[in-house]
Amino acid sequence: MRRSKFSQSILVSVTLIAFLGLLPFTFGDGAVEKPIDAPDNLKVVVKMIGPVTQTTDLQIICVLKHDPTGDKYIEAMKDFNDHLGGLFSSLRDRDEFIGDAGETLLFRPPVGSITPNRVLLIGVGVEAELSPDRLRLAGRIAARESARLGVTHVSFAPTLRDQGSNRIDVGEGDAIVVHQFLLAMDTERRLQAQGLSAKDNVADLTIEAGQKYFDGVVAKVTAAVGLAAKDISDRTSKDYATPSGK
């Protein structure tokens, strides 16, 4: 199977990272985590935690398109829906959040349910059509909505395995999202520097990973951050707009 240039770059970087042994773990609120310095003074953290107990301003979750014959809720997704008192499944079963690619829905969790302050659902479409491009779109939406909402701490859980999809490797999917999130945030920062957008407050992006996927996610996300840094350094420094009369 032919690999994309992104996948090839990530594979080479992961191999180098593993060879050098650059995968130290630190400990935050009792959960294993790995912080990674990213461009634009951002920090990416891979954390062994789920969306129910993560303390964050904004929890982002990817959602497959609603299946009228029955959506799958496995492990973290079932836990998430149960703690919300069935809010998530109600929205889908009532066809009020379909999960089409690029569709979003923002809500505040019921009091006493889960720890995130707000939850952003991002649709990725039909499972059979799930692709890296769908996750690239989700990564860009995540960055732009985070900037628009004025949040500081952002957390992301793909939850695709927990909806029954094995189509994309967990670490590779997270890497795609991180890469696009950082590129989109860099655009936001450049617009802000030119007075074309309001200042954002985003300081960090946490990628939530289950125990069995943690090491692979750390390696691939670390490589994706490095690739994003290179892509950003290759961008032109010219202003987006030329003032009238010049």
Buried (B, 14 or more C-beta within 10 A) or exposed (E): EEEEEBBEBBBEBBEBBBEEEEEEEEEBEEBBBBBBEBBBEBEBBBBBBBBBBBBBBBBBBBBBBBBEEEBEBEEBBBBBBBBBEEBBBEBBBEEEBBBEBEBBBEBEBEEEBBBBBBBBBBBBBBBEEBBBEBBBBBBBBBBBBBBEBEBEBBBBBBBBBBBBBEBBBBBBBBBBBBBBBBBBBBBBBBBBEEEEBEEBEBEBBBBBBBEEBBBBBBBBBBBBBBBBBEBBEEEEEEEEEEEEEE
